[in-house]
Amino acid sequence: MISIIIPVLNEIESIEQLLVHITETTSERHITEILIVDGGSSDGTQEAVLRFSENTTMPVKLIPSEKGRAKQMNLGAKFAKGSTYYFLHADSFPPQNFDQLILSEIAKGNKAGCFRMKFDSSHPLLRFSQWFTRFNFKFCRGGDQSLFVSKELFTELNGFNEKYIIYEDCEFINRIYDHYSFSIIPKYIITSARKYKHIGMWKLQFLFTVIHLKHRMGNKPETLYRYYNKHVY
């Protein structure tokens, strides 16, 4: 059984659409719960989640949390009852029957993995970038591709490192790669290019590349966040 954990902060534009998508593409018998972990939204996200939860047979729970995606996802894991955790961004839409695809990988003995990814944009740079998500290398990974991980493995690795305000997904996935195999399911999750459109395609890609390089060079989490906060946020 899968616990879907979605960290949110002011996601009114996509959260209801995502919840509908999940209910239409999965089987309730595979989903233990959908945990929406809110970092203090003020745009109506919380109300939208509660409204949706009252009108569906899928168990949807709203969990208040401190702001910070690593903190929010770790808190969701503490509440989760499933044997597999599926961490999903609020603007990323997984493929049809993604629950069955994940459970199939778990049955094969693959304790962690993700999907290939496509952006909801045909911009050449993003098409080039998303092409690399098919390859099973740690530098091709990112949180927008989502992440499934067994409860056992998540606990063993102590979850997400809450020192990381950004880059928390990649840091955790890197640790999985260092100790275990990682599975890439050959189906596509569709994620929003909204930040690229807001910041600029080439500029944001450059800034993300710099952040990756800074991490590889051993920069501390707070250094990465200062750079992100100055140039991206």
N, C-alpha and C positions, 0 to 999 in steps of 0.2 A: 504493500500500500504506500501511496505517495502523499507526502505533505508538501503542498506548493507554498512557498514563502516569497512574498512580494514586498520589498521595502518601498515606501512611497513618501513623497513630500510634495504637496501641491500638484497632484496628477489628475485633476478633474477632467482634463481634456481626453484622457485615454483609459482611466481605470475601469469605468463601466463597460466600455467597448471590449477591454481585455477580459473582464469577467464573463461577459456574454460569450466571447470567443472560446474561453476555456470550457464552459458548460456545453458548447456545441461541438467540441472536438475531442472530448474525453468521455470515458464511462465512469459513472459515479462509484461503481464497485472497485475502481482502482484508486480513487482519490479519497484519502482520509479526511482532508480539510484543505481549505485555502486560507492562509493566514496573511492578512494585510497588516503590515507593521508600519505604523504611521509616525513620522518624525516631527509632528507638529504642524500639520497642514492647516492653512487658513483660507483656502479657496473653495471649500465645499467637498473636498475629497472624502473626508470622514462621513459626512452625511450621505454621499453617493454610495459608499460601501455599505452602510447600515441599511439604506433603502433597498439595495440589491439583495442583501442577505435575507430580507423579509419576504422576498418574492422568488426564491429559488429553493429547490430541495437539496442543492449542493451546500455542504457545511462551510459557510464563509464567516470568518471571525476577524474583527478589528482589534488590533493590539496597539495601545499607545506606547511610545518609546522616546528615548532621547534621540536627538538628531544625529545622524551619522550612519551611513549604510552598513558598515561593519557591525556596529552596535545593534542596529535594527535586525539584521539577518541572524546574528547570534541569539538575540532575544526570541525571534521567531522559532529558531531551532529548539530553544528551551521549552517552548509550548507545544512543539510538534509531537504528534503521536505516531506518525508513520515510520516505517523502517527505512524509507528512502526520502531524502530531502531534495526538492527541486527549487532552486533559487532562480527567480525570474524578474527582469526589470519590467516596470509598468508600461513601457512603450515598445515591448518586444512580444511578438505574436508567434507562438510555436506552431509546428505543423500539425496537420490532421492526425489524430490517434497518437499524439506524442507520449501519452501515458503508457500505451502498449509498447512503443518503441523503447522507452526508458526501461520498463520492466523486462523486456527481452534482453537488454544488455546486462541488467542485474542478474538474470538467470544464467547468463553465460559466464558469470564470475567477474564482470567488469564493474568495479565499485564506484567509478566516477567517470564523467564525460560530459559532452555537450553536443549541440547541433552545429552544422554549417550555418552560415549567416548570409542574408541579403539585406541591403538597405531598401527602404521604400523610395528610392531615387535612382535614376538612370545616369547620374553624373559619372563620367568616365573614371575619375579618381576613385570614387566609392566602389564602382564596379571592379576596378583593379584591386582595391584593398580587400573587398569581400572574397575575392578569388582565393586568397591565401588561407581562408578559414577551413578549407578542405584538408589542409596538411596537418599532420599530427606532431607539431612542434610547439613548445611552450610559448615561443615568441609570436605565434599565430593566434593566441587565445585572448579573450576579453569577456567582460561580464555580459555584453550584449548578446553573446552566443548562448546565454543561460548556463546553468550548471546543475547536473544531478550528482548526488553523492550519497553513499549509504550512511546511515546514522552511525554505524560502527566506525567508519573511516573518518567522518567529520569529528567525532568525539576523540579519536586517537590523535588527530592533528590539532586539537584544541580550537577548532573553528577559525573564524576570521580574526586577523590581528587588528584589534581596535585602535592601535596607534595610527593606522592608515585611514585618513579621512578620504583620500582618493586612492586608487590603485589597489584597493582591498581585494577585488576579485582576482586580479592577476597574481598578486602575492600569494594568495591561498592556492590557486591553481598551480603555481610554480612549485609549491611544497608537495602537492600531489604528484606532479611529474617527477620530483626528486626521489620519491619513495615507492610509487605505484605506477601501474599502467593507466593510461587515460584513453577513453574511447570517443571517437568522433562519429556521431550518427549521420549518415549521408542523406539527410533531409534538411530542409532549410527553415530557420526561424527568420521572420521578417521584423526588422527593427527600424525605428524612426531615425531619419537623418536631420531631425529638427535642430540639434546643436550645431551641426555642420552648416546648415542654412543660416543660422543666426550669427555664427562667428565668421564663417567663410570656409569653403571646402579645403583649399590648399593651406590656409593659415592654421586651421584646427588640426589637420593631419600632421603638419610640421610640429605643432606644439605637443601633440600626443607622442610623436616620435622622440622628441627631446625628453619627455617624461620617462619613456621606456629606457632611454640611454642613461639618464640620471640614476634610475634604479639599478641598472646593470653596473654602474660605476660605484655603487655603494652609498648613494645619498640616503639620508634618513627620511622617514615618513613625513616629518614636518617640513623638510626642504622641498619635497615633491608638492606638498600642499601649498606652500608659499608661492611656488612657481605657478601652479594651477590657479590659485586665487588671484594672482596678479594678471595673468595673461588670458585665462579662459573663463572664469566664473562670471 
